[in-house]
Amino acid sequence: MPTIPRLIVNRVALVVLAALIATGIWVAFLPLFHVSPLIGKNPADVWAYLVTGKNAGKNLPEILGYLLQTIRDFAVGYAVGLAIAFLAAVVFSLSVTLENILMPTATILRSIPVIVITPLITLIFGVTIGGVTAIVTLVVFLPALANILYGLRRAQAQHGDLVHAYGGSSLQLLWKVALPGSLPAVMASARISVPAAVTGAMIGEWLATGGGLGGFISRSAGSFGYDAMWASAVLITGFTMLAYTVVSILDALVDRRFGALV
């Protein structure tokens, strides 16, 4: 088992390698498919837009401001979605009846494309962060719920008979065995939810609030601001990779500590 510093170095090295490969594909794709330079921007164009170009002093602070807004929208919806999924999984682990009643409804709601229900969410919550939070929560909730519930049930199944044999209650089984044993599943849910939550935040900004990078990309497309669009794509991709790497490191550390419980 690798040491913690080596684990961190390995994960960072993997994300750097992935970024280099993605950049290579990007550079090769544009000339290979004869993409017009007006539309397809290469890394040098993005660098000029953000750093060395004549308007870089204005462009960089502007786009970073939108990025921070998107990060806020992502973080709030991501945290709310995971928290609700965790609480629902705990309740369902204690009551199969509630699970049988509510899970089909949740599954049906999740099967509806986010783009379809975004206008309805906007009408309910308004053009505010509440609308984006609701969208991200919907994206995160059901996959996280299914994974966390599986982790709880697995721990209960493996150790439930022993706990009950010593006179333990269902709540004691949950508190002392199932919850610690489900932590790897919780962290796995947090890890796999990162890209979906970022996408949900961008869709919410694009279709609902008009803020953040989602709204900025939409406005840039309407004004032929392709440099801004590509720069936005690079920044949000970089943030997603960074967030995924951080959560994956935490996931690995939690699995080292609690993975042996299940």
TAWO-V358937 format. One line per field, one symbol per residue. burial: + if it has 9 or more other C-alpha atoms within 8 Angstrom, else -. A space follows every 50 residues. Layout:
burial: ???
This chain:
burial: ------++--++--+-------+--++--+----+----+++--++++++ +----++-++--+-++++++--++-+++-+++-+++-++++++----++- -----++--+---+--+++-++--+++--+++++++++++++++++++++ ++++++--++--++---+---++++-+++++++++++++++-++++++-+ ++++++++++++++++++-++---++++++++--++---++++++-++++ +-+++--++---
